[in-house]
Amino acid sequence: MKKIQLRLAASLVTSLALGFTALLGTAPGVAQEKFPSRPIEMIVPTPPGGGTDTVFRQLAEILEPILGQKIVVVNRPGGGGLLGMAAVVNARPDGYTLGGLWNAPLTMTPHLQAAPYGPNDYLAVSLADTSPVVMCAKANFPANDAKELFEHLKKNPGKYTYGNDGVGGTIQLAVERIFIRAGVKMRPVPFGGAGETLKNFLGNHVDFFGGSITTILPYVKDGSAKCFFTSGPERVASIPNAMSLTDLGMPDAATLLWHGVVAPKGLPRDRLVLLEKAFQQAARSDKFRQYMEPRGIKVEGSTAVEFRQLLDSEYKAMGDIMKNIGLVKK
């Protein structure tokens, strides 16, 4: 009888321990391990040296003293970001593999081609930063603001071209979303990145530049280019004459360029919260702010919930726009 009672007591203790572990949202064994206890790998699906890569290397450097571990940025380009994101989705959900992403692989490219993951196959951790797309022309273009530009375009439908960084990318979709609302048309011309877009704009191969503030800003400052509108709800201090979508009465048509961090689905809740708070602290740090803000980029440092809401709403909106402009079937 005494042995039976001891076995029952031991069983009860084990059950309580497992129940407590489940309540915390962590697997048995994982809860006992200090996190992080070794380097964290951050997969960035771009070649080294580009804008996205640079942003996440800045964040990684700031994060290391916060988390007390090395953050190793691993570049895995290919497939418009799909290959790198697939590696994140398929990684062990223990917090030691994260993804440093921008819009396209998460909310745009999956509409255009078969992706090895869906919107519910990963967890949002934190949105690091946002910046609007800008539409700019040479300084001598016969319009002085966005309203004059739209009137001019209505009188000349399809006459003008704008360069962008690729079919179905953030820039094209942000611009087309605004053009649909404004009732105007311009022919998109895709190039292989921001550098190629700028080169062709400066060489007069396209009439307008569609892209980031960072890329066009030197030419706005020297007076050779002027920007008409941004794709965001607020004006940007570095290009104050460019109208915001609030100015144009369509703040709900905003589409921003952004960088954010995601994790494999199944990551224990306590580790997700720890990483969320660490990334918030890093993104809101003076060092990150001083790097981003002079480039016209707004620091965010969002919660995981806020980032998930953005991902879900943008995924739907981008799918609708692609159907509207004929990139995918309705």
C-alpha positions as CSV (number, residue, x, y, z in Angstrom):
1,M,0.0,0.0,0.0
2,K,2.8,2.4,0.9
3,K,4.5,1.7,-2.4
4,I,1.3,2.5,-4.3
5,Q,0.9,5.7,-2.4
6,L,4.5,6.7,-3.2
7,R,4.0,5.9,-6.9
8,L,0.8,8.0,-7.0
9,A,2.6,10.9,-5.3
10,A,5.5,10.7,-7.7
11,S,3.0,10.6,-10.6
12,L,1.2,13.6,-9.3
13,V,4.4,15.6,-9.0
14,T,5.4,14.7,-12.5
15,S,2.0,15.7,-13.8
16,L,2.1,19.0,-12.0
17,A,5.5,19.8,-13.4
18,L,4.5,19.0,-17.0
19,G,1.3,21.0,-16.5
20,F,3.3,24.0,-15.3
21,T,5.7,23.6,-18.2
22,A,2.7,23.5,-20.7
23,L,1.3,26.6,-19.0
24,L,4.4,28.5,-19.7
25,G,4.2,27.4,-23.3
26,T,7.6,25.6,-23.3
27,A,8.5,22.0,-24.1
28,P,10.0,19.8,-21.3
29,G,13.7,20.2,-21.2
30,V,13.6,23.6,-23.0
31,A,12.3,25.3,-20.0
32,Q,15.4,24.3,-18.0
33,E,17.8,25.9,-20.5
34,K,18.8,29.5,-20.1
35,F,18.0,31.4,-23.3
36,P,19.9,32.4,-25.2
37,S,22.9,30.3,-24.2
38,R,24.6,30.3,-27.6
39,P,24.8,32.4,-30.8
40,I,21.6,33.2,-32.7
41,E,21.5,32.9,-36.4
42,M,19.5,35.6,-38.3
43,I,18.8,34.6,-41.9
44,V,18.6,37.6,-44.3
45,P,17.4,36.5,-47.8
46,T,19.5,39.1,-49.7
47,P,23.1,39.3,-50.9
48,P,25.5,41.0,-48.4
49,G,26.0,44.7,-48.7
50,G,22.5,45.8,-49.7
51,G,20.1,48.0,-47.8
52,T,18.2,45.2,-46.1
53,D,21.4,43.4,-45.1
54,T,22.9,46.6,-43.7
55,V,19.8,47.3,-41.6
56,F,19.9,43.8,-40.0
57,R,23.6,44.0,-39.4
58,Q,23.1,47.3,-37.5
59,L,20.4,45.7,-35.4
60,A,22.5,42.6,-34.8
61,E,25.3,44.7,-33.4
62,I,23.0,46.5,-31.1
63,L,21.3,43.3,-30.0
64,E,24.4,41.4,-28.9
65,P,24.9,43.2,-25.6
66,I,21.1,43.1,-24.9
67,L,20.9,39.4,-25.3
68,G,24.4,38.6,-24.2
69,Q,25.1,36.4,-27.3
70,K,26.5,36.8,-30.8
71,I,24.0,37.4,-33.5
72,V,25.2,35.9,-36.8
73,V,23.7,37.3,-40.0
74,V,23.5,34.6,-42.6
75,N,22.7,35.7,-46.2
76,R,20.6,33.3,-48.2
77,P,19.4,35.1,-51.4
78,G,17.4,33.6,-54.1
79,G,13.8,33.4,-55.4
80,G,12.9,36.9,-54.3
81,G,13.5,36.0,-50.7
82,L,11.5,32.7,-50.8
83,L,14.6,30.5,-50.3
84,G,15.8,32.3,-47.2
85,M,12.3,32.5,-45.7
86,A,11.8,28.8,-46.3
87,A,14.9,28.1,-44.3
88,V,13.5,30.1,-41.4
89,V,10.1,28.3,-41.5
90,N,11.8,24.9,-41.6
91,A,14.3,25.7,-38.7
92,R,13.9,24.2,-35.3
93,P,11.6,26.6,-33.3
94,D,13.9,27.2,-30.4
95,G,14.8,30.9,-30.9
96,Y,18.2,30.3,-32.3
97,T,17.1,30.8,-35.9
98,L,15.3,34.0,-36.9
99,G,14.5,35.7,-40.2
100,G,15.3,39.3,-41.1
101,L,12.8,40.2,-43.8
102,W,11.2,43.0,-45.8
103,N,7.7,43.1,-47.3
104,A,8.0,41.2,-50.5
105,P,8.7,37.6,-49.4
106,L,6.0,37.8,-46.8
107,T,3.1,39.7,-48.3
108,M,3.7,40.0,-52.0
109,T,5.8,37.3,-53.7
110,P,3.6,34.4,-52.4
111,H,0.8,35.8,-54.5
112,L,2.9,35.6,-57.7
113,Q,4.5,32.2,-57.3
114,A,4.2,29.1,-55.3
115,A,5.8,29.7,-51.9
116,P,6.9,26.8,-49.6
117,Y,5.1,28.5,-46.7
118,G,1.9,30.5,-46.0
119,P,1.1,33.5,-43.8
120,N,0.3,31.3,-40.8
121,D,3.6,29.3,-41.0
122,Y,5.7,31.7,-39.0
123,L,5.5,34.0,-36.0
124,A,5.9,37.8,-36.1
125,V,8.5,39.1,-33.6
126,S,8.9,42.8,-34.2
127,L,8.7,45.5,-36.9
128,A,12.0,47.4,-36.9
129,D,11.4,50.3,-39.3
130,T,9.2,51.8,-42.0
131,S,9.7,54.2,-44.8
132,P,7.5,55.4,-47.7
133,V,8.0,55.0,-51.4
134,V,8.4,58.3,-53.2
135,M,7.5,59.3,-56.8
136,C,9.9,61.8,-58.3
137,A,10.7,63.5,-61.7
138,K,13.3,65.8,-63.0
139,A,13.1,69.3,-61.7
140,N,11.7,70.7,-65.0
141,F,8.6,68.4,-65.1
142,P,5.5,70.6,-65.7
143,A,3.8,69.9,-62.3
144,N,4.6,71.3,-58.9
145,D,2.7,69.0,-56.5
146,A,0.9,65.7,-56.5
147,K,-2.5,67.3,-57.3
148,E,-1.1,69.0,-60.4
149,L,0.7,65.8,-61.3
150,F,-2.5,63.8,-61.2
151,E,-4.4,66.3,-63.3
152,H,-1.5,66.2,-65.9
153,L,-1.6,62.4,-65.9
154,K,-5.4,62.3,-66.5
155,K,-4.9,64.4,-69.6
156,N,-2.0,62.1,-70.7
157,P,-3.0,58.6,-69.7
158,G,-0.2,56.0,-70.3
159,K,2.2,58.6,-71.7
160,Y,4.7,58.5,-68.9
161,T,6.9,55.7,-67.5
162,Y,8.2,55.1,-64.0
163,G,11.1,52.9,-62.9
164,N,10.7,50.5,-60.1
165,D,12.7,47.6,-58.6
166,G,10.7,44.7,-60.0
167,V,7.3,43.2,-61.0
168,G,5.0,42.7,-58.1
169,G,7.5,44.3,-55.6
170,T,6.8,46.8,-52.9
171,I,7.4,49.9,-55.0
172,Q,5.2,48.9,-57.9
173,L,2.3,47.8,-55.7
174,A,2.6,50.9,-53.4
175,V,2.5,53.2,-56.5
176,E,-0.3,51.3,-58.3
177,R,-2.4,51.4,-55.1
178,I,-2.2,55.2,-55.1
179,F,-2.8,55.5,-58.9
180,I,-5.9,53.3,-58.7
181,R,-7.3,55.6,-56.0
182,A,-6.4,58.7,-58.0
183,G,-7.7,57.4,-61.2
184,V,-4.5,57.8,-63.2
185,K,-2.1,55.6,-65.2
186,M,1.6,55.4,-65.8
187,R,3.5,52.6,-67.3
188,P,5.7,50.7,-64.9
189,V,9.2,49.7,-66.0
190,P,10.9,47.1,-63.8
191,F,14.7,47.1,-63.2
192,G,17.0,44.9,-61.1
193,G,17.1,47.0,-58.0
194,A,17.2,50.5,-56.7
195,G,20.6,51.2,-58.3
196,E,19.4,50.2,-61.8
197,T,16.2,52.2,-61.4
198,L,18.1,55.4,-60.4
199,K,20.6,54.9,-63.3
200,N,17.8,54.7,-65.9
201,F,16.0,57.7,-64.4
202,L,19.1,59.9,-64.4
203,G,19.8,58.6,-68.0
204,N,16.3,59.7,-69.1
205,H,15.2,56.1,-70.0
206,V,12.2,56.5,-67.7
207,D,10.3,59.7,-66.8
208,F,9.8,59.0,-63.1
209,F,11.7,57.4,-60.3
210,G,9.7,55.2,-57.9
211,G,11.7,54.0,-55.0
212,S,13.1,54.8,-51.5
213,I,13.9,58.2,-50.1
214,T,17.4,57.1,-49.4
215,T,18.2,56.5,-53.0
216,I,16.8,59.7,-54.5
217,L,17.6,62.1,-51.6
218,P,21.0,63.4,-52.9
219,Y,19.3,64.5,-56.2
220,V,16.4,66.2,-54.4
221,K,18.9,68.1,-52.3
222,D,21.0,69.3,-55.3
223,G,17.8,70.4,-57.1
224,S,17.9,68.1,-60.0
225,A,14.9,66.1,-59.0
226,K,11.6,66.8,-57.2
227,C,9.2,64.5,-55.4
228,F,5.5,64.7,-55.7
229,F,4.1,62.3,-53.1
230,T,5.1,59.6,-50.6
231,S,3.2,56.3,-50.1
232,G,2.8,57.0,-46.4
233,P,0.2,58.9,-44.3
234,E,2.7,61.5,-43.1
235,R,5.1,64.0,-44.7
236,V,8.8,63.2,-44.4
237,A,11.1,65.9,-43.1
238,S,13.9,65.3,-45.6
239,I,11.5,65.9,-48.6
240,P,8.9,68.3,-47.1
241,N,7.4,69.3,-50.4
242,A,6.3,65.7,-51.2
243,M,2.6,65.4,-50.2
244,S,1.5,62.6,-47.9
245,L,-1.5,60.4,-48.6
246,T,-3.3,62.2,-45.8
247,D,-2.8,65.4,-47.8
248,L,-4.3,63.7,-50.8
249,G,-7.3,62.3,-48.8
250,M,-6.3,58.7,-49.0
251,P,-4.4,57.7,-45.9
252,D,-5.9,54.2,-46.0
253,A,-4.0,53.6,-49.3
254,A,-0.6,53.7,-47.5
255,T,2.0,51.0,-48.3
256,L,5.4,51.3,-46.6
257,L,8.8,49.7,-47.2
258,W,9.7,47.9,-43.9
259,H,12.0,45.5,-42.2
260,G,10.9,43.1,-39.6
261,V,11.9,40.0,-37.7
262,V,10.1,36.6,-37.8
263,A,10.6,33.2,-36.2
264,P,9.6,29.6,-36.9
265,K,6.1,28.6,-35.8
266,G,6.1,26.8,-32.5
267,L,8.6,29.0,-30.7
268,P,7.9,28.8,-27.0
269,R,6.0,31.8,-25.7
270,D,8.5,32.9,-23.2
271,R,11.3,33.0,-25.8
272,L,9.1,34.9,-28.2
273,V,8.4,37.5,-25.5
274,L,12.1,37.8,-24.7
275,L,13.1,38.3,-28.3
276,E,10.2,40.7,-28.9
277,K,11.4,43.0,-26.1
278,A,15.0,42.7,-27.1
279,F,14.3,43.8,-30.7
280,Q,12.1,46.6,-29.4
281,Q,14.9,47.9,-27.3
282,A,17.4,47.6,-30.2
283,A,15.2,49.3,-32.7
284,R,14.4,52.2,-30.3
285,S,18.0,52.7,-29.3
286,D,19.7,56.0,-30.1
287,K,22.3,54.2,-32.2
288,F,19.7,52.6,-34.5
289,R,17.7,55.9,-34.6
290,Q,20.8,57.9,-35.5
291,Y,21.6,55.5,-38.4
292,M,18.0,55.3,-39.8
293,E,16.4,58.8,-39.4
294,P,18.9,60.8,-41.5
295,R,18.0,58.4,-44.4
296,G,14.3,59.2,-44.1
297,I,13.5,56.0,-42.3
298,K,11.2,55.8,-39.3
299,V,12.2,53.6,-36.3
300,E,9.3,51.4,-35.1
301,G,10.2,48.7,-32.6
302,S,6.6,47.3,-32.6
303,T,5.1,44.5,-30.5
304,A,4.6,41.1,-32.1
305,V,0.9,41.6,-32.2
306,E,1.2,44.9,-34.0
307,F,3.6,43.4,-36.6
308,R,1.2,40.4,-37.1
309,Q,-1.7,42.8,-37.7
310,L,0.4,44.6,-40.4
311,L,1.4,41.4,-42.1
312,D,-2.2,40.1,-42.2
313,S,-3.7,43.4,-43.6
314,E,-0.9,43.9,-46.1
315,Y,-1.1,40.3,-47.4
316,K,-4.7,40.8,-48.2
317,A,-4.3,44.3,-49.7
318,M,-1.4,43.3,-51.9
319,G,-3.3,40.3,-53.3
320,D,-6.3,42.6,-54.1
321,I,-4.0,45.1,-55.9
322,M,-2.3,42.4,-58.0
323,K,-5.7,41.1,-59.1
324,N,-6.8,44.7,-59.9
325,I,-3.7,45.4,-62.2
326,G,-3.7,41.9,-63.7
327,L,-0.6,40.4,-62.2
328,V,-2.6,37.5,-60.8
329,K,-6.0,36.0,-61.8
330,K,-9.1,37.2,-60.1
